[in-house]
Amino acid sequence: MAVRDQKITDNYAIYNADAMEVMADMPDDSVHMTIYSPPFGGLYHYSSDERDLSNCPDYQEFLEQYQFFVAEKYRITMPGRVSAVHCTDIPSSNCGKDYLTDFPGDIIRLHEKEGFHFIARHTIWKEPLWVRNRTMTKNLAHKTVVDDAVYAGVASADYLLVFRKRGTNPVPVKHEHGLEYYAGEQPMPNDVLSYKDYKGKQTENAYSHWIWRHYASSVWDDIRMGNVLPFHDAKEDDDEKHVHPLQLDVIERAIMLRTNPGETVFTPFMGVGSEVYGAVKLGRKGVGVELKASYYKQAIKNMEAAETSSLEHNQQDLIGAT
């Protein structure tokens, strides 16, 4: 395994390396959950490294290469356990007008081909003006509606697609005291808060039931868009201006709901460490791989902050970050 750098602690292991090479050394059925954002089908280029999936010459070759990741991910995942993939529809351009490619649909078909069952899709709502200001997408400008609304776009949602490996889960994921932590921006009613840490009959646990109703929803409209790890120091001159880590609310919901404390959560496209950070914060073991050195170095800083509980940043400033 060609690893440029690594940091291994009792709670996490992170590598500056090619994820395919790291996964090749991981045992069969050894991971309880994977969660990550893959490169978005060639829409953005994250580095100049020829091993970077974002540098595939076209979308079809990207899918062919990504399938190798899915197959290897299937091998290392414990039977009956899940993989959560964050994605969106991909805009393309033809004669100056925008069209969409069904990237989520292609991800689903690749996973089913490799043996996963598709079990859930969470739609992550994004406010249109926030998306416009962040991406400067022309078809989201109000002027486009004024001039010719035929060419008006939409603020495409993000999706969290959840897949389960075939087989029987040998270790049930239990919440004997219900769901005990809410990651989101919706204020919790006072009568619900009174049930926090409820140890009685769980069918009466209004606190857990309130959280479950949000987590089990097909539409997540209460995600804090600015609740992300610091990333500006990781950006380089050749980076895309859009670079923005996955929201911690999304990560924490998936990990908390579908894993037990102490289990292993793996991310093959670690970026600045968001998924590993979320796993450690929730008492799981995080394993992450990142090919780009600047992202890996920022992940080191973020994980050190997580261990010392010194991670502080202004979420309102990050909401508009690009």
Legacy VTK file of the C-alpha trace (Angstrom):
# vtk DataFile Version 3.0
C-alpha trace
ASCII
DATASET POLYDATA
POINTS 322 float
0.000 0.000 0.000
1.570 3.303 -1.119
0.777 5.719 1.726
2.330 9.184 1.609
1.394 10.000 5.177
-0.858 8.660 7.908
-2.069 9.303 11.423
-3.420 6.477 13.557
-4.880 6.914 17.041
-7.155 4.859 19.266
-10.190 6.598 17.720
-9.317 7.070 14.071
-6.927 6.292 11.238
-6.489 8.673 8.316
-4.285 8.238 5.255
-2.895 10.451 2.506
-3.121 7.822 -0.201
-5.140 6.332 -3.039
-8.325 4.862 -1.532
-8.270 1.861 -3.864
-4.843 0.869 -2.553
-5.904 1.300 1.071
-9.122 -0.672 0.584
-7.184 -3.510 -1.057
-5.437 -4.099 2.288
-8.652 -4.017 4.337
-10.158 -7.399 5.368
-13.456 -8.691 4.001
-16.575 -7.723 5.993
-14.576 -5.406 8.284
-16.455 -2.101 7.963
-19.791 -1.391 9.652
-20.654 1.632 7.493
-19.258 3.747 4.667
-20.317 7.341 4.068
-18.859 9.825 1.581
-19.324 12.222 -1.320
-17.753 10.831 -4.508
-16.346 13.221 -7.127
-19.404 14.497 -8.963
-18.902 12.724 -12.259
-16.246 15.036 -13.697
-18.230 18.197 -12.912
-15.318 19.500 -10.826
-11.595 18.781 -10.834
-10.144 18.534 -7.349
-6.478 17.979 -8.188
-4.089 17.338 -11.065
-3.310 13.786 -9.873
-4.010 11.257 -12.635
-5.414 8.866 -10.000
-8.069 11.400 -9.028
-11.464 10.182 -10.289
-12.461 13.762 -11.047
-9.864 13.786 -13.850
-11.548 11.089 -15.943
-11.841 12.427 -19.519
-15.595 11.874 -19.706
-18.595 10.868 -17.632
-18.760 7.301 -18.949
-15.163 6.560 -17.990
-15.809 8.085 -14.585
-18.656 5.608 -14.028
-16.466 2.721 -15.158
-13.718 3.693 -12.718
-16.139 4.444 -9.888
-17.597 0.947 -10.217
-14.255 -0.463 -9.027
-14.695 1.578 -5.824
-18.221 0.280 -5.340
-17.116 -3.339 -5.822
-14.269 -2.984 -3.315
-16.562 -1.183 -0.886
-19.000 -4.084 -1.099
-16.219 -6.540 -0.219
-15.106 -4.727 2.940
-18.633 -3.990 4.217
-20.127 -6.306 6.833
-23.165 -8.285 5.579
-26.419 -6.478 6.184
-24.704 -3.138 6.828
-24.997 0.083 4.884
-23.237 2.595 2.681
-24.483 6.192 2.414
-23.552 8.187 -0.700
-24.004 11.949 -0.942
-24.658 13.227 -4.475
-26.700 15.547 -6.693
-27.887 15.897 -10.288
-25.014 17.079 -12.492
-25.516 20.113 -14.739
-23.952 19.997 -18.187
-23.871 22.552 -20.973
-25.065 22.337 -24.538
-25.190 25.432 -26.774
-24.907 27.574 -23.680
-28.015 26.098 -22.007
-28.036 23.917 -18.911
-29.153 20.287 -18.781
-29.043 17.731 -16.008
-27.490 14.269 -15.797
-29.117 11.789 -13.432
-26.008 11.059 -11.365
-28.031 9.655 -8.424
-29.727 7.185 -10.773
-26.393 6.016 -12.150
-25.040 5.576 -8.612
-28.057 3.454 -7.706
-27.633 1.224 -10.759
-23.904 0.738 -10.090
-24.563 -0.307 -6.495
-27.326 -2.711 -7.458
-25.029 -4.243 -10.073
-22.419 -4.916 -7.375
-24.927 -6.534 -4.999
-26.206 -3.707 -2.809
-29.901 -3.189 -2.136
-31.095 0.413 -2.515
-33.060 1.117 0.686
-33.451 4.877 1.188
-33.140 8.302 -0.422
-33.052 11.467 1.690
-33.548 14.699 -0.239
-31.558 17.596 1.232
-33.311 20.889 0.509
-31.217 23.935 -0.401
-32.455 27.526 -0.424
-32.326 28.882 -4.028
-30.695 32.256 -3.304
-28.021 30.576 -1.169
-27.229 28.230 -4.077
-27.184 31.087 -6.580
-24.814 33.177 -4.460
-22.541 30.219 -3.886
-22.392 28.846 -7.441
-23.244 31.940 -9.569
-25.249 29.620 -11.806
-26.729 31.763 -14.574
-30.020 29.905 -14.843
-30.707 30.541 -11.152
-30.492 34.313 -11.565
-33.774 36.187 -11.261
-32.828 37.947 -14.503
-33.198 34.645 -16.366
-36.808 34.371 -15.211
-37.410 37.935 -16.344
-35.776 37.466 -19.762
-36.920 33.932 -20.669
-38.143 31.564 -17.963
-37.892 28.602 -20.353
-34.197 28.611 -19.428
-34.715 29.116 -15.697
-33.150 26.532 -13.444
-33.843 25.142 -9.988
-31.714 24.889 -6.872
-31.059 21.182 -7.235
-31.351 19.213 -4.040
-28.578 17.066 -2.672
-29.356 13.427 -1.959
-28.141 10.909 0.561
-28.593 7.486 -1.016
-28.482 4.543 1.386
-27.570 1.011 0.310
-27.489 -2.235 2.287
-25.155 -5.112 1.547
-26.851 -8.451 0.992
-26.859 -10.876 3.882
-27.972 -10.891 7.512
-26.624 -8.241 9.847
-24.760 -10.177 12.606
-24.811 -7.275 15.100
-28.156 -5.432 15.393
-27.987 -1.641 15.630
-30.029 -0.958 18.736
-31.259 2.274 20.299
-32.404 0.926 23.640
-32.998 4.427 24.999
-34.249 5.812 21.708
-32.527 8.503 19.662
-30.696 10.827 22.030
-29.229 13.537 19.802
-30.730 15.805 17.143
-28.523 17.257 14.399
-30.466 20.039 12.700
-31.831 23.571 12.931
-35.469 22.924 13.889
-36.239 24.114 17.447
-37.482 21.309 19.669
-40.800 21.977 21.490
-40.582 22.340 25.274
-42.988 19.481 25.917
-40.710 17.233 23.857
-37.555 18.445 25.616
-38.988 17.272 28.920
-38.521 13.667 27.709
-34.757 14.035 27.151
-32.839 11.131 28.758
-36.134 9.269 29.180
-35.469 5.754 30.496
-39.033 4.508 30.732
-41.106 2.668 28.138
-39.677 3.772 24.790
-43.053 3.868 23.053
-43.693 6.874 25.312
-40.379 8.618 24.571
-41.580 11.786 22.833
-38.011 13.148 22.578
-36.762 10.177 20.560
-39.965 10.025 18.530
-39.610 13.697 17.532
-36.037 13.097 16.338
-37.045 9.925 14.508
-39.763 11.793 12.586
-37.114 14.181 11.259
-34.544 11.510 10.488
-37.009 9.141 8.822
-38.345 11.888 6.564
-37.647 11.587 2.851
-36.981 15.351 2.765
-34.423 16.895 5.105
-35.299 20.593 5.132
-33.707 21.260 8.527
-30.024 20.739 7.654
-27.731 23.580 8.736
-25.925 24.425 5.495
-23.134 26.202 7.351
-22.447 23.405 9.835
-19.246 22.254 8.147
-15.620 21.793 9.139
-13.039 24.512 8.403
-11.705 24.126 4.888
-10.329 27.439 3.584
-6.751 26.597 4.605
-6.945 23.444 2.486
-7.698 25.254 -0.752
-5.015 25.673 -3.382
-4.763 27.955 -6.408
-6.026 25.252 -8.776
-9.053 24.354 -6.629
-12.615 24.862 -7.758
-14.200 27.839 -6.021
-17.186 25.728 -4.974
-15.206 23.479 -2.582
-17.416 22.956 0.453
-17.435 20.006 2.875
-20.509 17.872 3.512
-22.671 19.240 6.326
-22.029 17.584 9.676
-25.788 17.297 10.280
-26.085 14.917 7.306
-23.117 12.838 8.424
-24.153 12.626 12.076
-27.729 11.618 11.280
-26.624 8.734 9.085
-23.932 7.473 11.452
-26.002 7.803 14.609
-29.042 6.124 13.098
-27.336 3.143 11.453
-24.289 2.214 13.587
-23.522 1.250 17.175
-20.970 3.073 19.348
-17.490 1.657 18.856
-18.126 0.442 15.295
-16.001 1.355 12.265
-17.085 4.057 9.815
-15.061 4.369 6.593
-14.849 7.143 4.007
-12.769 6.661 0.820
-13.014 10.347 -0.249
-12.215 12.022 3.061
-11.619 15.620 1.985
-10.982 17.699 5.124
-12.146 14.894 7.421
-15.859 15.556 7.940
-17.026 11.928 8.020
-14.178 10.813 10.284
-14.827 13.774 12.565
-18.539 12.907 12.753
-17.764 9.274 13.554
-15.354 10.139 16.383
-17.710 12.764 17.794
-20.398 10.074 18.098
-18.137 7.491 19.724
-17.370 5.434 16.628
-14.027 4.559 15.023
-13.304 6.626 11.921
-11.147 5.547 8.969
-10.555 7.914 6.069
-8.447 8.189 2.931
-7.662 11.357 0.987
-5.515 11.604 -2.130
-4.907 15.369 -2.077
-2.205 16.429 0.379
-3.682 19.845 1.257
-7.052 18.311 2.153
-5.322 15.614 4.208
-3.322 18.225 6.136
-6.537 20.114 6.946
-8.124 16.838 8.068
-5.221 16.385 10.485
-5.934 19.824 11.973
-9.669 19.133 12.206
-9.162 15.779 13.907
-6.674 17.229 16.379
-9.254 19.875 17.214
-11.884 17.166 17.641
-9.694 15.316 20.128
-9.034 18.445 22.192
-12.600 19.773 21.855
-11.181 23.069 20.614
-12.880 23.192 17.235
-14.628 26.548 17.069
-15.832 28.357 13.979
-18.487 30.841 13.037
-21.237 28.905 11.264
-22.843 32.068 9.921
-19.612 33.001 8.136
-19.410 29.514 6.645
-22.964 29.599 5.293
-21.891 31.860 2.450
-18.410 30.406 2.014
-17.244 29.361 -1.444
LINES 1 323
322 0 1 2 3 4 5 6 7 8 9 10 11 12 13 14 15 16 17 18 19 20 21 22 23 24 25 26 27 28 29 30 31 32 33 34 35 36 37 38 39 40 41 42 43 44 45 46 47 48 49 50 51 52 53 54 55 56 57 58 59 60 61 62 63 64 65 66 67 68 69 70 71 72 73 74 75 76 77 78 79 80 81 82 83 84 85 86 87 88 89 90 91 92 93 94 95 96 97 98 99 100 101 102 103 104 105 106 107 108 109 110 111 112 113 114 115 116 117 118 119 120 121 122 123 124 125 126 127 128 129 130 131 132 133 134 135 136 137 138 139 140 141 142 143 144 145 146 147 148 149 150 151 152 153 154 155 156 157 158 159 160 161 162 163 164 165 166 167 168 169 170 171 172 173 174 175 176 177 178 179 180 181 182 183 184 185 186 187 188 189 190 191 192 193 194 195 196 197 198 199 200 201 202 203 204 205 206 207 208 209 210 211 212 213 214 215 216 217 218 219 220 221 222 223 224 225 226 227 228 229 230 231 232 233 234 235 236 237 238 239 240 241 242 243 244 245 246 247 248 249 250 251 252 253 254 255 256 257 258 259 260 261 262 263 264 265 266 267 268 269 270 271 272 273 274 275 276 277 278 279 280 281 282 283 284 285 286 287 288 289 290 291 292 293 294 295 296 297 298 299 300 301 302 303 304 305 306 307 308 309 310 311 312 313 314 315 316 317 318 319 320 321
